[in-house]
């Protein structure tokens, strides 16, 4: 009988009810994103462009991951890929003259095979004409390559060129001076008899030897990825960042960028771009704004009501969500026990002259927080941030809460955001590495042979991208550019659009639980300060049509979310009705 292993969770028999949280640099989400840098060149290029090339851009908040470590592996993966590409191109350059230019016949199928992915496009379901074009290019390239391989083997085991043989001159079958006698097929796919006249057996053997060396390079490159997944990216060794070879890369720019990322990515101060204020937090999930008039309760004594007082009333109710039921003991594995609550201040990145001028210091942040919590400003905004990292930090639910009182009105802003799980192909990296390691020799050889024809095209594309990146790095002037807010998030780039059914259920549960406590806390703060709560309850009912049940207040139930239904039984005075919401969804 087999027992399923539940990673990074509390053992029911353990005496520790709340084990120490996993640091972001060692999380499973970080490990999978690092593996994705080896799997997907497009993802790797986006990471390097955002975090390394565009050095002036401040990194997006990295919830549950370490973006610096992902960048280190992206740079390492690119360096390895470029070295292998240079080796493959070098073999082709050396092999062309040694083979009597017999290998030139493989250039055409290599080009076709390299173009096939481009013809198909990046869409999951490309149009029919793209699929047909890619299919034709791929199989026509394979057929031509097989044909030239057959020619090379035939010449290698034959007598070679002989002027007295029945083959005649290499140019006898067609005359180049007569255009009508020459076809495109003759130029791209010459006859075997013609090549036999020009190529000696030893040159054919050189061509076969070069192709074998290229196949070995392709196999070794694939094996290097498998070794990385077994070594520094394995679940056992990945938490030890000090032994990670990607972290030990040299270079002043590398060290400077890594330091800045680690200063910024988990700081409570968020420097944002005006068009993307919540970059890094995931997709918005039913954001809404509620405005309620503060009406004194005739039966209660009024107390001063500040934004800070309301937030402090909400916070302990949220902290209680970490406490398991008494009968559960140490067996509780609910992710709410790791619920994180902190305060953050959003500042626009515009106006900074240098990236290191951002006020990330503790004293500077405290000054901004003290002023922002009560001012209700437009550009500088204070939020209470509640975060739940589920599924080994693959599902991250973050709720931003902002309270503002102005002109005897209470404004409650709730902005939930959800980071969906890591891409499926990144999560399958361990399976792919396992197949590469445990495949038999015949399977590895056939796979390398099938990948050899397109190796030249892919190598040239890789080196071309490297040259373009080096040019942009030298001439872009990014290090001296004015600072800018983040454009994309490393975590969001590696996410799928939707999670599984279980993950969607967990998302709804986390949001309902947190929003219930927020609504309850605001109501208690209003009641304790001597204000009526009936209008607040009524507007919570009408704020949206969702099915998120909040609870009971003043003998009333209220709900928000899609398709909500709620009934109200009020034994006190009839609450005054007002607009449903100032912000809506």
Protein Blocks (a to p, Z undefined) as FASTA:
>chain_A
ZZdddehiacfkbmbfbdcdddfklmmklmmmmmmmmmmmmlmmmmmmmmmmmmmbccdd
dehiafklmmmmmmmmmmmmmmmmmmmmmmmmmmmmmnoommmmmmmmmmmmmmmmmmno
mafbdcfklmmmmmmmmmmmmmmmmmmmmmmmmmmmmnbjafkbmnlpfklmpcfklmkl
pcfklmmmccfklmmmmpcfklmmmmmmmmmmmmmmmmmmmmmmmmmmmmmmpmklmmmm
mlpmklmpgcjklmmmmmmmmmmmmgcbdcddfklmmgojapaehiadddddddddfkbc
cddddfklmmmmmmmmmmmmmpccfklmmmbcbfklmpccdddddddfehpabfklpcfb
fklmmmmmmmmmmnopaklccdddddddeehhlaccddddddddeehiacdddddddddd
ddfklmmmmmmmmmmmmpcfklmmmmmmmmmmmmmmmmmmmmmmmmmmmmmmmmnommmm
ccdddfbdfklmmpcfbdcfklmmmmmmmmmmmmmmmmmmmmmmmmmnopafklmmmmmm
mmpccfbdfbdcehiacdedehiacddddfbdcdddddfbfnlZZ
